[in-house]
Amino acid sequence: MEDFLPRFLNIIVPAFSVLSMLSAGLTYTLKEITEPLKNRKGVILALVANFILVPVLTIFIIKVFSLHSTLEAGLVLAACGAGAPFLIQLAGMAKVDVALAATCLIILLPATAVFMPLVVPMAIPEANVSAWSILEPLLLTMLMPLAAGLLLKGNLPGWAQLLQPWAAKLSGITLVLLFLTSLVLYFGTVIDLFGSGAILAAVIFVLGCYGIGYLIAWSPDIRDLIGLATAQRNIAAATVVATLSFESRGPLVMVIIISLISMAILFPLAWWLGKRKQDETINPKINYGK
């Protein structure tokens, strides 16, 4: 079992990423996804939130908490990586614009591929990471499946309509398997770190990232989406760097903790946001304190 779970996790993570991005591409046209890119203010604010304000939050957390240096490195890796396929699932649960969620990924993924190799060596001098080691998984498991789905949607809409429900269902199944496998595999490690400040630091990090995205959103209608897009960090990219660039397991452990905390916080939050929108649609008089 000890050998099986890590191998299974290495399979299920890219499988979830591919299926999520493929499902998004099969759902929307290229025009629907790229249209929001014309909003220059929105694009700039999304980049500022993810690549300036989130790192500033991370510096603040590191100053406040006396974490081990390797755990701090994992926190920095999570802060430097934005744009994750989880956002598609979160957007669907929250009943916000999934097409705009895909647009956010189009903005954030290439930016991560540029930002991470530039910043990580300066922030963590002991890291040894190349641009290609970050860019390769982003291309293979995120951008290429999204492009394939968009091409199929644009050229063979009938096939896209047939395949999209299956891709969405399989994406949901792999998400559950991913969460359960991560929980079983790293539960003991997470328990051991209680009292070290790492868990609380991860919780503050996730909630703080959501707050940054929510407050910087350029339109009240998309605050929830931008909050989720900022809070859900690119764990895949952070994991690649943590695995290949450090001899210590500390950075990887912190990245996994942030991943588990993110799922534990953001998916219930997205479910509640979706339920709230549904209730408001059924009964417009419900305003939840707005």
C-alpha angles and dihedrals in degrees: 000000000000091000096038099055097055091047092047091049090052088056100041096050096061090037091057091046094050095046094046094050093042090052091051092049092049091051103052138038123242090250092054092052099042097041094084090055087077087070097089093180091054093048092049093048092049090053092046092050095049103035104030111023097038092052089048089053089049092053089051092051092049090051092051100042123057097219127165111268092245091054089049088053090055090051090052091050091053090048093052095051120074133170118054134181089236086077091072091056093043092050091051093050092046090048092232128135106300091186089058088048088057088048089054089054091051088055099041104040098061090040089055091050089056100035100047099056090046099046105032096064090050096044094040109027093184091062118102109197134150127211091240094055088061098036097049099065090042091055098042101042103028120017098036095049089047090050091047091052093048092050092050091047091050098044105026106025092166092059090043091054090050096047101039098076090051093049090048093049094047089047090055092049093050090048091057091046090048093052095045094046093049091047094051094042098048104025093103092049092050092050091050090056095055107118093026094092093242095110094048091045090053092049092050090046094054095043091044092052090051090050092051093052093043094050097043095048110126093218130038089225093066102037093108092050095048089046090054092043091054096042096049102076125197097264091172093061092042091050092051092053093043091051099043102034106044133059091201121077090219098094092047092048091053092048090052091048090053089047093053093043090049093053092044092052107029101046094053088044092051090048090052092047090051092048090049092052091047092050091048090051092051094042113020090189089073107092104161092224097312 
